[in-house]
Amino acid sequence: MDSPPQLAQQILFSLDRLGDTNGHHEYEQICFAFARRRISINLLPATGPVSAGGDQGRDSETFWSNLGEEIPRTSVYASTVSTERVVLACTIQKSGVPAKIRSDLASIAGKGTPVARVLYFTVASVPVAKRHELISAAKTDHDIDLEIFDGPALAEHLSDPDLFWIAAQYLRLPSSLAPERTDNEESLPDWYIRDRDYWRARTDPGRTMGDLISLRDILRHSTFNDQGRADLGDWIAKMREFLTVDGAWDVQMRARYEISVATLRGTGTLRPADLLFREFFKSATEIEDDLPLLEDAVVLLQYGYGARLRGKTDIAMTELDHYYDALRAHIRMLLGSKPYPNARALLLAIDTRLAFFPAYPKNLPGRIEGLIDPRDSLRMVLDAYDAGETVQARGEAIPLRDLDGGFASLNALLDALPSAPVFPVEATAEMFDLLALSLASHPKYEQARDRLDEAVARVGGDAQRAERARARAITFAKAGQLLRALGEVHNAKIGWWHGETVEDSIPMMLLAASIYERLGLFFAAKLQAFAAAVAATSAYQPSTHRFVPQAIAVAAVNDFKAGNWCSASQLFRITLLAQNALAEDPGNFDRHEYLVELLRREAFALHVAKKLAPMYEPAMRLSARNMGTEALLDTLGDQISGDEEWTVEGLVTKLDEQGVGRPFADAGPTRDVRWSAFGTVWTVRSQNTRRSTLAAERLISAMQIIQAELASSDAVWIPTEVRIEVRSDGDHRISDEGRLERVPDRKGSHWIVHLALSNRMQEEHALTELVTDASLLLLDASLLNRDQFLELVKDAFATGLWHKLFAGRPYNEAADFLSDEDYDIMSSLPPGPLGAKVPRKAFSEQPELNPRTDIADRYNHDEAIENIKRRYARMMPIGRLTIPRLASNGDSAEVLRKLRDEGWLDWQLVMAITNIIGNARHAWEGLHLTVGSPLADRKRANELLRREELKTDPKLGPETFTRERLLGALEFTVALTVPSYGLALNSPTPDIAAILKVLRERFKFGDDDADHNDLLFIPRD
């Protein structure tokens, strides 16, 4: 490492080379960065150097645009520093510098606008005597204070540890030359150093909301912390760059706010930001949906009044009062438009705060002596926080503008809190406490105080529980116990589901989405992702907006995994739009890993379309071309595929093994969603329209979330298949009856579900209907009876099922990112999925959702044996003659013996045989039972079935007891014995093979038997 003199010499050498390389722009940036550090943070550059033509439309108070011709090769910036008018000039000219300085001073002084001071930077060295001569002449001839910084002086300053970054960045010096960090540098937090270095290196202006939030954080740290105060001017200048680009209106409004606050709190005066303050309030009444900006307006207005009272702004009290009246009228107008609960709560809080503004007397002087400086008040607050103490309230009561109106709004806010969980109540409580002396005389004070205290205590307790739940969730997740982790994640999410902590809740929603994704429950994951997007946009905190592109990306990934490649491609487009608008440094893949994953999946999909599904390629390629990502996706696709030769069969088989959907399942007039849990394969079909798809996805997400909730219980699932057709005509039906319509189908369970789209005002009722429908559909794959199954669902409600199903808005609103036109394009494509004719060997399931094979808790061995004994006692007399005949017949005995070898027990074979006998007896008497048969016929049939076999009965030969007929009777036997285990058949066409598998594995149906005579024993005559 070089010594300081050596380092200064190296910097001087690099400065001198700027003249050889025409480095005007670099020298300007060096001079300005140095001046902000060592002279005044209020030095503000114009939009461009005068030597480059400047900005011909800039106001003369900040920039002279016509000096470019008169002062060639000199860059001139002008600014107000405190109450002085200052010009900064710099040149890389090496010869005739004193004469140039005189010439430039004459030009600057001759513009008519008074100039108090000129800061002149030159690469060339200016001898001390000559410097003093120029300084004296400037004062004598132009009444200007001149300061000259020549190359050696500037180089020495730039070798200081806190300024070396300027030389490293603009002179491209190696970092190995950097001097040792100072104590101040070491006291800066790591995050600040990381972001500081990023923003120093970044040359393009900030533009997105994510950029603003990132810069805002280090700007505020510099404003409120002494360790970073030296950087404040840099960050204010960077924040001003947001106003020089064609950025979003709300981003630029926030930039004006941040600059104004940082200028006042960091420098003790608002004057350099007066113009931006006024610009902010000229647009404040245009704010309708972005309510946090209205909160900023209230805070900024308070700062404005404080600056006015201290004589730190040129904005008049009447002007501030005008802004106040306009802002409060605007809030009242918005409240009158019946906003949604969270918005209403925030508007009421803003109105309360405005009502509790001080009532300033008329005819105040331009400055009130003795008021604490803004920087000193900041230090008092920070010291209190550092000491863990409460910020002290005002020491005396002051008159407030509208006590009655303020308490009315406050009580309305407290009434609204149960329906506005993400409202940050602590800020209102703190404001209330600070004004306690001024509020205490009001008759509603005590009631409001107690209600606020209760609300704050609830938030604090929930936050502590959430932190512990999060820690447990991480432990379970690392151990691979996803369902336990999921439960803790949901607990953390709801614990942080308050305005003060909602920014902690959103990552929990995304983590829940990740766990559902790993479980193969892709639409449960989508719901959580959309819930995160809703929370990020409705939390009324700009810092949460950065989660929106990530949340949409997570939804897109799950669409890809579900096989909905067309929809996923459209969500990819939406993700890029959100990324570009809201993310910090949106194109930086290192900062946004979720974007990399989504890009790779989109590239893979486009490549598959190109190689194996050309009928889908044009639509996907057109979307990529419109987004400007076509070349990037093609390159990534080639990299992913390598030299591998793919076939449709090979691709879909591999996807089947991974447990994901087959590609382009959402192409064509209908779309099918298939998933498996606990061995049951579910298929939901809907029309490929916006309305039907959203309705179907809402149902699927609910079913999948309930499945995850019931995984820790024992619903005695059967490995079967259920097919559901969703029709979005539910809101046209006369009543709630008949939403579920069972379709007769010998192949298994088949339903038509009539669904209606929900709206926010009816969401509670709609969610109740949704849970009911989803539960009854799931019941088809369970052997529990209806009451038992719904009791499990009720238990799930007790542990938070409701909030797990709720996306903050109805699903059809939260997930409504695609247009009708998008669905029209998808439905017009050839029907998917790709590889539809390739046989599917099996669905891959995550281990925690595999069918259970352990002995069920509901199984009771002693009770099972007693039931079997009763069956032998009841059934053997019914076939007392036929059974020995079958045992004596070689062919019949061989059939029975093979059935035994296949796992059928004697008591089951006896039940099958007697069932065949009973049916034969009906035929003998001409009984043909139907659903509408008379009671007498049904009674007679039952008597025939149960009576003892008589010698006079017709003999039933071996041809009556074929293997096929016995197997049919055995299936009926399975169905008959299900209730004896406390179970039930919930489908009129039960999957007997699946039920038999469950009974044998979990209820010892193939093991339990009572003492009895061997069925195939042939008694001797």
N, C-alpha and C positions, 0 to 999 in steps of 0.2 A: 504494500500500500504506500503511495506517495505521501510525503510530508505536505502540510498545507501550502508552503511556498511552491513546491514542485507541482502540486495540483493546480494552483492558480496559474502557473506558467503554462501548463498543458491547456487549460481553458482559454487563456489569452491567445495561444497559438490557434486554437480552433475558431475563436471569434475573428481573428485576423483573416482567416481563410474565407470567411463569409463574403468579404469584398471581392475575392478572386472568383467565387462561384455564384455571384449575383444572389446571395442569400438574404434578400430584403425581408421576405416574409418570416423566416426563422428568427432574424434579429428583432423584428417587431414583437414577436411572441415572447422572446427572452426578456426584452425590456419591460413589456407589460406585466409578465409574471413576476419579475423582480419588484417592480413598482408596487404591485398589489401587496407583496410580502413586506416590503420595507418602508413604504411611504403611506399608502392609504388603501384600504380595501374598497373604497368607493370609487376608485378609478375604473371607469366603465368604457370599454372599447365601442367604437361604432361597428357597423356591420362589415366594414372592410377598410383596408389602409388607403390613405389618400393617394399614395404613390401608385396604387392600382386603379385609381379612378373613383374609389370610395362609393358611398351610397348617396346618390345625388338627391334623395328625398329626405334625408335625416334632418331632424330639427337642429337649428344652429346652436342650441344650448349644449348639444352633445357632440356635434361634428361639423366641421367646415368642409363642404364638398367641393369648393372651388379652389382649394389650395394646391391641388395636384399639379396644375400648370405653373403656379408661381414658386413653389418650393419643390423642384424636381428631386427625385431620389431621397426624399425625406418623408417619413411617415409621421403624421400628426394626429393625436387623439386629444379630445377635450372633455373635461368632466368637472362637476362641482365636488370639491372635497371640503366637507364641513360648510363654511360659508364662502370659501374661496373658489375662484374660477381658475382651473389648472389646465395647462396644455402639456402633453407629453409628446416630444419629438425625438426621432432617432434616425441616424444615418450611418451607412457603412462606407461613405466616402473617406478616402485615406489622406488626400492632400487638400490644402487650403481650408482646413476645418474651421479655424477662427473666423475667417471671412464668411464662410457659409453660415456659421452660427449668427453673426451679425445680420446677415441678409434674411435669414429665417425669422429672427426676432422682429425685424422691421415689418415683414409680411404678416406675422401673427398679430402684432400690435395694431396694424393698420386695418383690421377687419371691422372695427367699430364696436365689437363686443368687449367689454372690459376683461382683462386677463390679469390675475394676481400673481401667478407663478408659472414658470416654464421649467419642465424637467427635460433636460437635453441629454440624449445618450449618443455616444459616438464610439466606434470601434477604435479609431485612432487615439493615441495618447495626446492629452492637452497639458502642457507644463503648468505648474502651479501658478507662476506669475501671470501667464496668459489667462489662466482661468479666473484669477482675481480681477484682472482687467476687464474681461467680458462681463463678469458679474456686476462690477461697478457701472459699466456702460449701460447695461440693461436697466439698472435702477435709475440712473440719471436720465437716459434718453426716453425710456418707455414706462417708467414706474412699475417695472416687473421684477419680481424676485426670481433670479435664474439659478438653477442648480445644474451642474454639469457632471455627468458620470461617464468617464472615458473608459477605454478598454481595460487597462490595468485595475481600475477601481471596481468595475463590474466583475471582472474575473475573480478578484479577491472575495467579493461577496458570494459569488456562485460556488466557491469552494467550501462555504459553510454547510454543515450536514443537512440543514433543513432546506437549503436551496440547490443542492447539487443535482436534484432530480431535474431541474430546469435545464442545466447544462447537458445532463445525460440524454434527455429527451430530444432537445432541439439541435444539439451539436453532435449527437450520436456518439457519445463517449462510452467506453465500456464500463459496465457496472463494477468491475474489479477496482476502479479508481475511487469508488465511493468512500468518503470518510466514515469513521465509526459512528454508529447511531448514538444520539444523545439520550440522556435520561428521559427527556420528554417523548422522544420517539418510542422508547421502550414502554412507556406508560400507556400508549395508545392501544386500544383493543385490536386483536388480530383482524376482526371483520372490517374494521375501519381502514387498516393498512391495506388489506386486500382490495377493497372498493376504491380507496384513494388512488392506488397504483393503476387500477383499471381506468378510472376516469381521467387521470393524468395522461395516460397513453392514448385514450380515445380521441380521435380528431374530428369525427363527424358529430353534429349536434344531437342532443337527445330529442326524442320525438314521441315515443310511446308512453303509456301510463306506467309500464314496468320500468322504463328508463327514469321517469320522474321519481318513482318511489325509491329506486336505488340511490339516485343523487340526493333526494330529499333526506335520506337517512344520514348521509355523511355531512350534508349541510346543517342539519339540526344538531348533530354531534359537535360540529365546529362552533355553532352558535351557543350551545349550552354547556360546553366543556372547555376549560382553559387549555387543555393539552392540544386541542385541534383548532384553536382560535386563529393560528397563523394561516390556516388554509381557507378561512372563511371567504376572503375575497375571490379566491379561485372558484369556489363553489357557487357564489352569487353570479359570477361571470358565466359559468357553465349553465346555470339555471336560466340566465337571460337568453342563452342560445335557443332555448325552446321557443322563444317568441320570434325567432328569425326564420323559422321553417314553416312549411305548410302543415302544421300539426292539428291534432284534434282540439276542438274548442275547450272541452273540459280540462284537457291537459294543460293548455295555455292559461286557463283561469287559475289552476292550482299553482302553476309556476309564478304567476303574479302574486299570489298569496304567500308562497314560500319566500320570495325575494323581499317582499314588504316586511314580513315578520323577522327574517334573518337580519335585514338592514337595521331595523329598530332595536331588536334585542342584542344584536352583536356589536353595533356601533354607537348606540345611544341616540340615534336620530332617524326619522322617517323621511326626511327631505329628499334624499336621492331616489326614493321609491314613491314619492308623492304621485307621480304620473301613473304608475302601475296601480296604486291604490285606487285612484279615480277610475281608471279603466275597468278595474274589477267591479266596482259598484255600479257602473253604468250598465253592466251586463247581468248583475246579480238577480234582477227580477225576471230574467229570462229562464232561470233555473226552475225546472219542474220535477224531473225524475231523479236528478243527481243530488239527493238531499244532503250528503256530506258537504257539498259545496256551500249549501246554505248554513251549515254549522260553521264552516270556515268564514263565511261572511260575518257571522255574529262575533267570532273571535277577532277578526280583523277590525271590525268596527270598534270593539273595545280598545284595541291597540290604538286606533285612530284617535279616540277620545283622550286616552292617556297621553299620547304624543302632543295633542293640542294643548292640554292643560300644562304640559311642561315646556311648551314653546319649541317642540322638536319637529314641527311640521308647518307648512304654509296652508294647509287645508283648514278652512274656517269652521267654527262651531255650527254655523247655520247650514253649511254643506253637510256636515256629519249628521245633523238632525234630519235633514232631508233624506239621507240614506237610511236612517233609522225608520222613519215613517214609511218609506216605500217598502223596506224589507218586511216590516211587521204586517203591512197590508197584504203583501204577497203571501206570507205564511198563512194568514187568515183565509185568503182565497183558496189556497191549496187544501186547507183543512175542510173547507166547505165542499170540496169535490169528492168527499167520501173515499179517501185513500185506503189502501189495504192496511192491516193491523200494524205491521212493523213501521211502515211509512207514517201512519198516523201517530204512533208513539213518538217517533223522532220529531215530527212537526210540533207536537204538543210540548216536547222538551225545549225545542228552539223558541217557541212562543213564551214559555215560562222564563227562559233566560232573558229574552228581550224585555219582558214585563218587569223583570227585576234589575234592569239597568238603573244606574243612579239618575236621579232627577237633578240635573245641573241647573243652578240659578242662571238667570239671564244676565247679560252684560258682564261676563267674566273677563278679566284682563287677558292679554295675549299670552301671558306666562304667570303661573302661580309659583312663587318661590317656596322652597322647602320641601317640594315633593321629591320622593326618592327616584333616583335615576333608574330607567328600565333595566340596566345591567345589574344594578345593585339589588333590585327586587328579584331578579332572576337568581342571583347568588343566594339570597335568603331562602328561596324555594328549594334550590338544589341542596343547600346545606341541611335543610329540614329532612329532605328525602334521604340523604346520606346517613343522617343520624337516626333514621327510623321514626321520626317525629311527625306529628300532624302539622300541616301548614297552619299557622295561626290565623284565626278569623280577624276581621276588622275590629279595631279597638273601640269603635264607637258606632252607634246607629246612624245611618245616612238615609235620607229620603229616597225612595225608589219610585219608578215611574208609574207602575200600575199593580199595586199589591193585590187587589181583588181579582183582577184578570189573571195575574200570575198564579195565585192559589187555585183558581178555577181550572186553568190549564194543567197545573201540577196534579190535582186530584183526578182529572180526566185521564192523565197519563198513568197514574197508579192503578186506576180501574182497568186500563188497557193492557197492563203488563202480562197477565196470564195468556193473552192471545198474541203477544209480541215477544217471544222468548229471546230473540237476538238483539233486543234493544239494550244498549249499555247504560244501565241505571246508575252506576257508580259516579259517573261524571255529574249527573244531576244532583246526587246526594252530596258530593263535595261542594258544589256551588251553593247548595242549601246551607251547609255547615258554615261556609265562609261568610254568608250573609245572615247568620243566626241573629245577631243583635238587631238587625233591621227588620227581620221577619217575625220575631218572637211575640210582638204585640198583637199580631193578627189572630182572630179567634180560631182559625183553622190550622194554626201552626203545629200544635202538639199532635193532632191526628196525622198530618202529613209527615211529620218527623218520624213517628213510630212506624208508619207504613214504609217509609224509605229505609229505615234501619232493618226492617224485616227482609226487604228485597235484597239489600246488600249482603246481609248475613247468609241468605240462601245462595247467592252467587258464590261467595267465598267458600262455603262448605262444599258445594258441587265441584268447584275447581280443584279442591284438594283431593276429593274422591277420584276425579278424572285423571289427575296426575298419577295416582297409584294404579288405577286401571290401565293406563297406558304402559306403565312399567311391566305389569303382569302380562299384558298383551304381547309385548316384545319377547318376554321370556317364553311364553307358549309358542309363539310363531317360530322362534329359533329352534325349539324342540320339535317342530313339525306337528304340533297339536293345533290345527287350524281352527277347529270349531271352538275350542276354549279361547283361543286368541280372538276369534271373531266376537264372542260375547263380551270380552273385556274392551275391545275396540268400540263396540256400540255403547258400552257404559261410559267410556272416556268421551265419546262424541257428544252424548247427551249431557254429560257433566259440564262440558265446555260450551254448551249451546246457550250462551248468553252473549249479550252485546260486547262485554269487556273481553271475553275469551273466545269468541267465535272464530278468530283467526287460528286458534289451536284446534278447534273442532273440525275445520275443513280438511286438514291432513288426515284426521281419523276417518272421515268419509272415504277419502281416496285409499286409505289402508284397508278399509272394509271392502271396497271394490276389488282391491288386489287379492284379498283372501277369497272372496266369492269367485273371482276369476280362476284361482288355483283349484277351487273345488269343482270347476266346470259349470258353475251356475252363472252363465255369462249375462243373463238379463237382470239378475239380482245385482250383478256388478255394474251394469249400465245404470240402474236406478240410483245406486250410490254415487256414481260419477255425476249424473245429472243433478242429484241433490247437492253435491259439492259446488257445481256451477251455479245453481240457484243461490246457495248460501253466499258464495263469493260476490255475487252481483247484488244481493239484497241485504247484505250486512251493513251497508252504508259506511264502509271503510275502504277508501281507495286502495289500501295496501293489500286487500284480499282479492283484488281484480286479477292479480298475477296467476291465481289458481284456475281461472276460467279456461285458458287454452289447454292446460294440463288435464282438466276434468273432461273436456270434449275429446281429447286425445285418448284418454282411458276408455271412454265410451266407444270410440272408433275401433280400438284394439279388440274390445270384446265383441263388436259386430264382426270383425274379421274372424275371430275364433268361433263364433256361432255359425259362420258360413255366409253371412250377409255381406259379401264383398262389395256389392254395388252401394249399399247404404254406407258401409265403412269408407268407401272412396269419397262419398259426398261429405261425410263427417271430417275426413282428412282435409277437404277444402275449407270447411268451416273452422277447423283448428288453425290452419294457416292464417286465415283472416283474423281470428282472435289473437293469435300469436303476434301478428304484425301490429295490432292495435294496442295490446295490453302488456306484452312481455317486455322485460328489460333486455336490451340487446337481442332482439328476436331471432337474428340469424346465427347466434353463437351456439353451436351444437354442444359445446362443452358445458354450457350452463343449463341446457334443456335436454336432458337425456330422453325424456318422454317423446320428444320430437324425432329423435334419431330412430327409436323403435318404430314409431308410426311411419316414418319415411321408408324404412326397410320393408315393412309389411305392404305398403302401397306399391313399392317397387317390385316386390315379389308377385303381387296380384297382377300388375301390368305385364310382367314377364310371362306369367302363366297364361294370361289372355293371349298374348302374342304367340306363344308356342303351342298351346293346347286348346284354346277356346277363342278362335278368331272372331266368333260371332259377338263376343263381348268387348273386344279390343277397341273398336272405334269410339264407343261411349267413354271408356276409361281414358283413352288417349286424348280425346277432345277436352276432358276436364283437366288433365295434366297440362295440356297446351295452354288452356285459358289461365291457369295458375302460374305458368312459367316454370313448371317443375319437370317437364317432359324429358329434357336431356339428363337431368340429375337422376331421375327415376330409372331411365334406361341404363345408365352407367351402374347404378346400384344393383339393378336386376341382373346384369351380366356378372357382376362380382359375386352375388349371392349364388347364382346357379352354377358358375364355373363351367366345367366341361361335361357336367352330368347330363345324360340324355334322359328325359322324362317321358313317361306315358301317363295317360289319364288313370289307368288302373293302378299304376305304381304310386301316383300322387295321392289319390283318394284313400288308398289302403294305408298309406303312411299317416295321413290326417286322421283316419279312423283310429289308428293305434294311439295317436296323441290325444284322443278324446275331443277333437274339435270338429266343427261342421264342414261339410263339403262345399267347395267354392260355388259362388253365385247362386246360392239357395234362394236369394231374393230377386231372381230374374224371372220374368214372365207374369202372367195375370194373377197368379196366386203365389204365396210364399209359405213354406213349411219351416217350422222351428222344431228341432228334435234335440232332446237331451235325456240323460239317464241319471237316475238317483235311486239307490237301494235296489238296484236290479230292474226297476220299472223303466221302460222306454216311453217317453211322452212325445207326442207329435201334435203340434198346434198349427192349424192351417187358417189362413185369412186371405182375403182379397188384397192384392198389392196396391192398395190405395193409402193415402195418408191417414185417413180416418180409421180404417180397419186395422192397419199396422200398429198404430199407437194404442188402440184398444186391446189388440192381442198382446202386445209387449207389456202392457200394464198388468194383464192377467198373468202372463208368464212370470214376470218379476215377482209378483205376489206369491205365486205357487212355489217358486224357487226359494224365496226367503222363508216361507213357512216350512219347506222341507229341511232347510238348514236348522231352523229352530227346533224341529221335532227330532233331529238326528240324535240328540242326547237322550230322548225318551225312546220307548219301544212301541212304535205304532204297528208292529207286526206286518211290515210291508211284504208284498208278494211280487216276485219277479215276472211281471206281466207287461202288457202293452196297452196304452190308453190313447185313443185318438180324439182330438177335439177340433171342432170347426167353430171359429169365432165369426159372428156377424155383428156388425156395429149398428144394429137397428134397435138397440134396447131403449133409446129415448123416444121411440115411436110406439112402444107397447103401452097398452092401457094401464097395466098395473105391474107390480113387482113380481107377480106370479109368472112362472113359466120362463124365467131367465135361463134356466138349465133344461134342456130338452134331450132326453135319452133317445138314441137312434137304435132300433132293433138291429142287431148285428151278431151273427153266430161266431164271427171272428174275434169278438171280445168287446171291450168297453168302447163306446162311440157316443160322443156328445155333440150337440149344437149349443153354443152359448151365445145368448143375445146380450150384448153389452152396449152401454151408453157412455159417451164421453163425459167426463166430470168437469165441474168448474169449481173455482175456489170457494164460492159461497156454499156449495153443497158437498164439499170434500169429505167432511166427517161422515155424512150419511153414505156417500159413495164408497168410502173406504170400508165401512161396515158391510155393505153389499159385496164388495170385492173379496173380503176375507171369507164371507159366507160361501160365495161361489167357488173360490179357490179351495176351500176346505172340503166342500162336498165333492169336488172333482178328485181331490187327492184321496178321499175316503174310498173311492173305487179300488185303489191299490192297497188297501189295508184290510186286515181281518178283524180289526176292532169294530164293535158296533158303533152306530152313529153317536150315541151319548158318550161312549168312552173316547172316541176320537176327538170330538168337540171339546171334551174336558182337557185334553192335551193342548188344544189350541188356546183354550181359556188360560191354561197355565202359562203358555207362551206370552199371552197378553200381559200377564202379571209381571213378566220379566222384560217388558219393553217392546213387544212385537209391533205395537202401533207406530212408534217413531222409526222403527226399522223399515216400515212400509211407506213412510211418508217422505216425499222428495222436496218438501217445502212448498211445493205447488202440485196440483194434479199432474200425474205422469204425462198426460197428453199435452200439457203446457211446458213442463220441464224438459221434455224430450223433443219438443217441436222445433227442430232445427232445419228440417228439409221441407221444401215447398211441394205443392201439388204437382208442379212441373217436374220436379225430381222423381216423384213416384210415377208419373206418366211415362218418363223415359225408362224406368226400371220395368214397368209392367209391359212395355212394348217389346222388350227383348225376348229372345227365345227362352222357353221355360228352363229353369235350372232344377237341381244343381248339376254341376259338372260331375260326370260319372254316376248318374242316377241309376244306370242299369248294372253297375258293378255291385255284386252281392256284398252286403255289410256283414262281416264276420261277428263283430261284437262291439259294444260300446265300452270304451275305456272309462273307468270311474276312479276318482280319487279315493284312496283307501278308507277315509272317514265316511264316505257315502256308499261303500260297498254293502251288499245285503248282509244282515247279521246271520250268523250260523250258530250262535251260542244258545244254550237252553233258555227259553223265555222265562221271565220272572212269573208270568201268569201260569206256567205249567205247575201242576200238583200231581206228583206221582201216585200217591195213595188214592186220590180221587179218580185218576185215570184208570187204575186197576179195578176199583169198585164199579166204574161204568162198564168196563169190559166184562166183569163177572155178570152184571145184570144183562148184558147183551147175550151172553151165552145162555143164561137161564131163560131168556125170552125167545131167542131165535132157534135154539136146537129143537124144541118141540115142533116148530113150524115146518122144519125139514127133517123130522126124525126118521122117515122112511126113505126119502130121496137121497139124503147125504150118504148113507151106507151103500145105496145102489151105485152112486157115482164113484165111491171108493173102490167098489168091486169091479167096476168097468175099467178095463185097461186104458182105453183112450181118454176117458174122462179123468181118471186118476193121473195120467201123464200131464194133462192140461193144468190140473190143480197143482201138481208138483212143480211145474215150470213157473207158475205164478208165485209159488212159495219162494223159489230161487230168485225171483225178481224183487223180493222184499215184501210181498203181501203175507200177512199173518192169518192164522186160522180164523180168528174172530171176524176179520174183514172178509174172508172168503165165505164164511157162514152168512154174513149180512148180505153179500152179493147173491148167494144161492137163494136165500129166503126171499129176496126182493124179486127174483125171477119167478119163484113159486107164487108169490102174492099176485103178480101181474097176470099169471096164467089163471088163477082162480077168478079174477075179474072177468076174464074172457069166457070162462065156463058159464058164468051166469049172465053174460051179455051186458055187463056193465062197461060203459065207455065214459069215463069221467072227463069233464071239461071244467073250465072256470065257473060256468053257470049251472053246474049239475045240482039237482035238488039235494037238500040236506039228508033226506032218507037214503039216497044213493051213496052219498059220501060216507054216511054212517055204516051202511052195509059193506061197503068196500073196505073200511077199516077193520070191521069184524072178520071179514074173510082173510085179510092180511095177517091178523094176529092169532087166528085159531090154530090149534094143534092139527098136524097132518093126520088124515084118516086113511085107513086101508081101502076105503071105498073111493077115495079120490083118484082121478085118472093118473096113470103113471107118466111121469115126464122122463123121456129118454135122454141119452147123451146128446142127441141133436139139439136139444133145448139149451144145453149148457156148453155151447162152443166157447172157444177162447174170446172171440169178439164180443159175444153177449155177456160173458163174465166180466170182461174189461169195462164194458158199458155200465154194468151193475156196480162194479167197484168204484167207478167215478161217482156214481150216485151215492155210494157208501161214504166216500170222502166228504161230499157235501153234507150228508146227514150227520156226520160226526163232528163237524166244525163247532156247532153250538155247545157241545159237551165240554169243550175247552174254554168256554166263556168268550168265544169268538163269533163272528158273523160274516155272512156272505153279503156283500154290498152291491153286487152286480147280478142282473138276471141271467147273464151268460158268463158265469165265473170261469176263470182259467184254472181248470181242475189240476192240470199238470203242475202249475206253479204253486197251487195251494198244497198239493201233495208233497212237493219239495220242502215247503216251509214246515208242514206238520212233521215230516220225518226228521228234519234237521233240528227243529226247535221244540217239538212236543213229543218226541220219542214215539211217533206214530208207527214207526217200523221196528220198534223194540219192545214196547210194553205188551204183555199178554198175561192172562190169568191162568191158573191151573185148569186143565180141561183134558178130555180125552182127545187123542190124536185124531184129527179130521180124516186122515186116510187109513185109520185103523179098520181092518175088516174083521168083524166079530165072527167067531166060529158058530156054526149052527149047533 
